[in-house]
Amino acid sequence: MIRALVIDDSAYNRVTISRMLESHHDIKVVATAVNGEDGIKQVMRHRPDVVTLDLEMPVMDGFAFLRWLMHNLPTAVIAVSSRSSDRSVFKALELGALDFIAKPGGRVSPRLEEIQKDLIGKVMQVVELRMENLRRRVAEDEGPAAAVPAAPAEVCAGGIELVAIGCSTGGPPALQHLFQNLPLMPVPMVVAQHMPPAFTRLFADRVNRLTHYNVREADDGMMLEGGSVYIAPGGLQTEVRRVSEGLIARVFSSSHSDIYAPSVDRLFSSAAESCAERLVAVIMTGMGDDGAQAIKRVRARGGRTIAESAETAIIFGMPNEAIKTGAVERVLPLNQIPDAIHRLCAG
């Protein structure tokens, strides 16, 4: 049984979210709270397994609550974002939130129940959460910012012409760490991060501001250029294709059979077809098995493969499933992945 605490200043939201959670037989709402200050009292009293957290509240907002929680009693948190705080969810993830979900229609909405399936799915992830890894990462993120690496050479000495990266839960802070610590590479990088539509563009804008890379959301037909990172749009599929001028992104609608949009399997498979042995595929934190099938294709065509280790992955599901295929060459903690990519490209 997963014991949940619901924190929201709206009585309607507290009741609705509690009802949605308790519709699942493995979730019990042990308490609710009206703001962060009340939330601290309820956490101390009930010691929940997971907290759903509104970010915009009076008295003490969600960010102050998160700071207190991660320093005093680290607990899984799902941020529940209103449209006005969309950009703030990435700050919440940096402060230690496991994942986030967007309220449809604003802070108080009769459409709130539309998120029920997604909310329950995210709460159920706590059974696979490596809380110590999350706590350690938050502590490390409070250190000094990484120095900006020098500009890249025009040609990749190692013969690599593309880096493809796949991740899900825990991915946004991990990706930010990766690009802050990776010297500018003379190859393009394409990222499939499981994330809702609209948030991928906001995420790209954020990483663009905080790193030395030129980061943007991928558009259909866009040429892939060295020193740039392309974030696959949420809700759509992104693949890599070769044309006479080089590599381009192909962005198109998902089919009803697609479980993930964007799909790491689709990205990796198309990249392997287009680049063969000149591809580096990296799979990082996330729940499920997206990317595991395609990483076998990457390796079969001579591409290089890396997976994040259990030592740092917030949720080890995706990396573990990839490792089980036998197609992963190197299993590394997050802080060693930038150097591994650099060595493969510079080699």
Buried (B, 14 or more C-beta within 10 A) or exposed (E): EBBBBBBBBBEEBBBBBBEBBEEBEEBBBBBBBBBBBBBBEBBEEBEBBBBBBBBBBEEBBBBBBBBBBBEEEBBBBBBBBBEEBBEBBBBBBBBBBBBBBBBBEEBBBEEBBEBBEBBBEBBBBBEBBBBEBBBBBBEEBEEEEBEEBEEBEEEBEBEBBBBBBBBBBBBBBBBBBBBBBBBBBBBBBBBBBBBBEBBBBBBBBBBBEBBBBBBBBBEEEBEBEBBBBBBBBBBBBBBBBBEEEEBBBBBEEBEEEBEBBBBBBBBBBBBBBBBBEBBBBBBBBBBBBBBBBBBBBBBEBEBBBBBBBBBBBBBBBBBBBBBEBEBBBBBBEBBBBBEBBBEBBBE
